[in-house]
Amino acid sequence: MNKPAIRDQILSQLRQELALQTRAAQLSREEAISEESRPENQYDMHSQEAAYLAEGQARLAAEIASNIALYETLTLPETPPGGLVTLGTAVAVENAGQRTWYFIGPRAGGLELQVENVPVLVLTPQSPLGRELLGKSVGDSVPVRMRGGFVLHHVVEIV
């Protein structure tokens, strides 16, 4: 598993999302200050609603920009055989012959990637599964909540 390729894909997705959110915030701001949005009476809240929307979108854009900065400076550790799952590692878990790859990142959990034609899901240490995986090594078991209870998945590879 190519960790630099994982980081590059995460950064690419985050940059696309940032461009989209920045544009949406700008459009909302323009709507809030446009002449057509002036209140017609004391109950007309259109411009205020547009301003609130612009503020929320600007905050989301700032959060995405912060995520980009974290990934640009993220150290991708060299994981020796017998190494532990840490921030910046890719880990494969297996259950019933099915292998699933995860990347432990500082933020942007839930991003789905395709690296070397293999699906990879980004997890953060704040997520339940990310928290369970931290500190594990090959051969360790991790409980994964499924419908009806927990299923043990086994760590089979750490990169």
C-alpha positions as CSV (number, residue, x, y, z in Angstrom):
1,M,0.0,0.0,0.0
2,N,1.4,3.3,-1.1
3,K,1.0,5.8,1.7
4,P,2.2,8.9,-0.2
5,A,-0.5,8.0,-2.9
6,I,-3.1,7.9,-0.1
7,R,-2.1,11.3,1.2
8,D,-2.1,12.7,-2.3
9,Q,-5.6,11.5,-2.9
10,I,-6.8,12.9,0.4
11,L,-5.2,16.2,-0.4
12,S,-6.8,16.2,-3.9
13,Q,-10.3,15.5,-2.5
14,L,-9.9,18.1,0.3
15,R,-8.7,20.8,-2.2
16,Q,-11.7,20.1,-4.4
17,E,-14.0,20.3,-1.4
18,L,-12.3,23.6,-0.4
19,A,-12.8,25.1,-3.8
20,L,-16.5,24.1,-3.8
21,Q,-17.1,25.5,-0.2
22,T,-15.2,28.7,-0.9
23,R,-17.3,29.3,-4.0
24,A,-20.5,28.5,-2.1
25,A,-19.6,30.9,0.7
26,Q,-18.9,33.6,-1.8
27,L,-22.2,33.1,-3.6
28,S,-24.0,33.2,-0.2
29,R,-22.2,36.4,0.8
30,E,-23.1,38.0,-2.5
31,E,-26.7,37.0,-2.0
32,A,-26.7,38.4,1.5
33,I,-25.4,41.8,0.4
34,S,-27.2,42.1,-2.9
35,E,-29.7,44.9,-3.5
36,E,-32.4,42.4,-4.2
37,S,-32.0,40.9,-0.7
38,R,-32.9,44.1,1.2
39,P,-35.8,43.4,3.6
40,E,-39.2,44.5,2.3
41,N,-40.5,44.6,5.9
42,Q,-39.5,43.9,9.4
43,Y,-40.4,40.2,9.0
44,D,-38.3,39.6,5.8
45,M,-35.3,37.6,6.9
46,H,-33.9,36.6,3.5
47,S,-30.7,38.6,3.7
48,Q,-30.1,37.5,7.3
49,E,-30.6,33.8,6.4
50,A,-28.1,34.2,3.5
51,A,-25.6,35.8,5.8
52,Y,-25.9,33.0,8.3
53,L,-25.5,30.5,5.5
54,A,-22.4,32.4,4.2
55,E,-20.9,32.4,7.7
56,G,-21.4,28.6,8.1
57,Q,-19.9,27.9,4.7
58,A,-16.9,30.1,5.4
59,R,-16.3,28.2,8.7
60,L,-16.5,24.9,6.8
61,A,-14.0,26.2,4.2
62,A,-11.7,27.2,7.1
63,E,-11.9,23.8,8.6
64,I,-11.1,22.1,5.3
65,A,-8.1,24.4,4.8
66,S,-7.0,23.4,8.3
67,N,-7.3,19.7,7.3
68,I,-5.3,20.4,4.2
69,A,-2.5,21.9,6.3
70,L,-2.5,18.9,8.7
71,Y,-2.1,16.5,5.8
72,E,0.6,18.5,4.1
73,T,2.7,18.3,7.2
74,L,1.7,14.8,8.2
75,T,4.7,12.5,8.7
76,L,4.2,9.1,7.1
77,P,6.1,6.8,9.4
78,E,8.2,3.9,8.2
79,T,6.5,0.9,9.8
80,P,9.0,-1.9,10.5
81,P,7.8,-5.5,10.7
82,G,6.1,-5.9,14.0
83,G,5.4,-2.2,14.1
84,L,2.3,-0.6,15.7
85,V,-0.6,1.2,14.2
86,T,0.0,5.0,14.6
87,L,-1.1,8.2,13.0
88,G,-0.1,8.1,9.3
89,T,-0.2,4.3,8.9
90,A,-2.3,2.1,6.6
91,V,-3.6,-1.0,8.2
92,A,-5.4,-4.0,6.7
93,V,-7.9,-6.0,8.9
94,E,-9.5,-9.2,7.9
95,N,-12.5,-11.2,8.8
96,A,-13.8,-14.3,7.1
97,G,-11.3,-13.9,4.3
98,Q,-12.4,-10.3,3.5
99,R,-9.6,-7.7,3.8
100,T,-10.4,-4.0,4.5
101,W,-7.8,-1.2,4.3
102,Y,-7.9,1.8,6.6
103,F,-5.6,4.9,6.8
104,I,-5.3,6.5,10.2
105,G,-5.3,10.3,9.5
106,P,-5.5,13.4,11.7
107,R,-8.8,14.5,10.2
108,A,-11.2,14.0,7.4
109,G,-12.5,10.7,8.6
110,G,-14.9,8.9,6.3
111,L,-13.2,9.8,3.0
112,E,-13.2,6.9,0.7
113,L,-10.3,6.4,-1.7
114,Q,-9.1,4.0,-4.4
115,V,-5.4,3.3,-4.1
116,E,-3.8,0.8,-6.5
117,N,-7.4,-0.4,-7.2
118,V,-8.0,-1.1,-3.5
119,P,-10.6,0.7,-1.5
120,V,-9.2,2.6,1.5
121,L,-11.2,4.3,4.2
122,V,-9.8,7.2,6.2
123,L,-10.2,6.9,10.0
124,T,-9.3,9.3,12.7
125,P,-8.1,8.5,16.2
126,Q,-11.3,10.0,17.5
127,S,-13.5,7.4,15.7
128,P,-14.3,4.2,17.7
129,L,-12.6,1.9,15.2
130,G,-9.6,4.3,14.8
131,R,-9.2,4.4,18.6
132,E,-9.3,0.6,18.7
133,L,-6.7,0.2,16.0
134,L,-4.1,2.6,17.5
135,G,-1.3,0.7,19.1
136,K,-2.2,-2.7,17.6
137,S,0.2,-4.9,15.7
138,V,-0.1,-7.7,13.2
139,G,-2.0,-10.6,14.7
140,D,-4.0,-8.5,17.2
141,S,-7.8,-8.6,17.1
142,V,-10.1,-5.6,17.0
143,P,-13.8,-5.7,17.9
144,V,-15.9,-4.1,15.2
145,R,-19.6,-3.3,16.0
146,M,-21.9,-5.0,13.6
147,R,-25.6,-5.5,13.7
148,G,-26.4,-7.9,16.5
149,G,-23.1,-7.4,18.4
150,F,-19.3,-7.3,17.8
151,V,-17.2,-9.2,15.3
152,L,-13.5,-9.6,15.8
153,H,-11.3,-8.5,12.9
154,H,-7.7,-9.4,12.8
155,V,-4.9,-7.0,11.9
156,V,-3.0,-8.6,9.0
157,E,-0.8,-5.9,7.6
158,I,0.5,-2.5,8.7
159,V,2.3,-0.2,6.2
